[in-house]
Amino acid sequence: MKVGIIYKSIWYNIGSSPVLEKYFNYKRDGSLSALGIDEAAWTAFLAKYPGKTFEIEALFVNIAPSSAIKLAADLEDKAFRAYLFESGKSVRAWEDLYKLDLPPTFRTNITNLNQRSLINEYAGDIANASNARKGNFGEIGADLDLNAKGYTSLQPRIDGIDSPGHNGIDIVVEKDGQYFIVEGKYTGSAGLNPADPKTGLPKQMSDDWISQNDFQRLRDAVGNDLAEKIISAGYKRILAKTSLDGTVLYKELSPTANIIEDWTP
């Protein structure tokens, strides 16, 4: 902690004590191989980005040496590079996506990185968080997982734990011409909201709920034109539950929002 107080920028960019120790050992010993890049390649790499030596070092001490070559290649992406130079700790989210064998276009996408970083940051105490934060955690986990599996989000994607949530439909995705309406929840949270006879509100995720007021929830999520296309083509209803580590389990729902079976995206 004292090191973090004295070297605030180092603490902010690098993070935990083990990583700080690795950084200071590298600065003391010049052990370039420990970072996964040989000396000649490292010198050439730093020369490409003058004045950014610290920012680059902060990235490479935060990942395994086996990931270094791929990171060096991905840093050719200007937007990705600028994003990571602001916070070296965010590279851990990149490494998580890299280890899942996701392509460069996915693992350098800023929204994907923000979502993965959020899962990493809040996994430890999301169980004690507010319902709003739990809701965002569950939605973000499902949105990231579906996009990683080739689905395309059709609604604005949220990537902050306190981002304004979707008060109606959480996620609408498309793949191979099929549409899916998805409710994302944190694994430890409650289930779908039941019907309320007093207000006439149908059960959450039922067809009556989705189609209520001429499909207004769907229109709010994706816009009128796309909503009409989805209504015409049809859709599946999916319940997604995100666990602490970002793993997501899915259930397909019936028109009355009862669980039919496990669903594999």
Number of C-alpha atoms within 10 A of each C-alpha: 9 7 12 16 10 10 11 13 13 18 20 15 23 28 19 14 13 11 18 20 13 17 22 12 13 17 12 9 9 13 16 17 12 16 24 18 20 12 13 9 12 15 12 10 15 15 12 10 11 8 10 13 12 15 19 19 18 26 23 26 25 25 21 13 15 12 17 19 14 12 20 17 10 17 16 11 14 10 13 17 17 11 16 22 20 12 17 24 24 23 25 19 23 28 20 17 20 18 11 10 12 15 11 16 9 17 24 26 15 16 16 24 26 20 25 25 21 21 25 17 13 17 15 11 9 21 16 9 12 9 14 13 21 24 23 25 33 27 28 30 27 29 29 23 21 19 16 18 11 13 20 16 18 16 17 12 20 23 25 18 21 13 12 12 17 18 9 16 23 26 26 25 20 18 15 8 7 13 21 20 20 24 24 26 26 27 19 14 14 9 12 15 11 13 14 11 9 6 7 8 14 20 19 20 26 20 17 16 21 22 16 14 9 9 17 17 20 25 18 15 20 20 14 14 9 14 18 15 11 21 13 9 11 11 15 13 23 24 23 22 24 27 20 20 13 22 12 21 17 20 18 20 21 16 16 15 21 16 15 12 11 13 13 8 11
